[in-house]
Amino acid sequence: MATEYLQQIEKPDYPTLKDQKNLKQFEENNWWAEIYLAYQNCYQLIENPYHNLVYGALTNDTIFNSARYLVNTLQQVYTEGINKVYVYYALTYMATKFEAFKTAWFGYDKL
């Protein structure tokens, strides 16, 4: 019992190099997961327009904010598997629904 406590005391509290590498990989994968989750909302709007009626979890606010997030994120990086046309179409469609005409104009301009 005493040796276990001694081993815990001897262990450093700061993360090792391997822990830092794993933490960096986790943060990067978490960032990609956020991007693809936001894209799933825009994709569901276009590919399956009745998804909202069947499952009910997808709201207009969610789609609009997901599209806004993707537009701001996709300016910085290239992401494979994300169709920018879907993102801009979802943004303009929801912006006209919410009467955010400057945002809709921006989306139509990008399309």
Secondary structure, DSSP 8 states (H G I E B T S, - for coil): -HHHHHHHHHS-SS--HHHHHHHHHHHHHHHHHHHHHHHHHHHHHHH-TTHHHHH----HHHHHHHHHHHHHHHTT---TT--HHHHHHHHHHHHHHTT-HHHHHHHHHH-
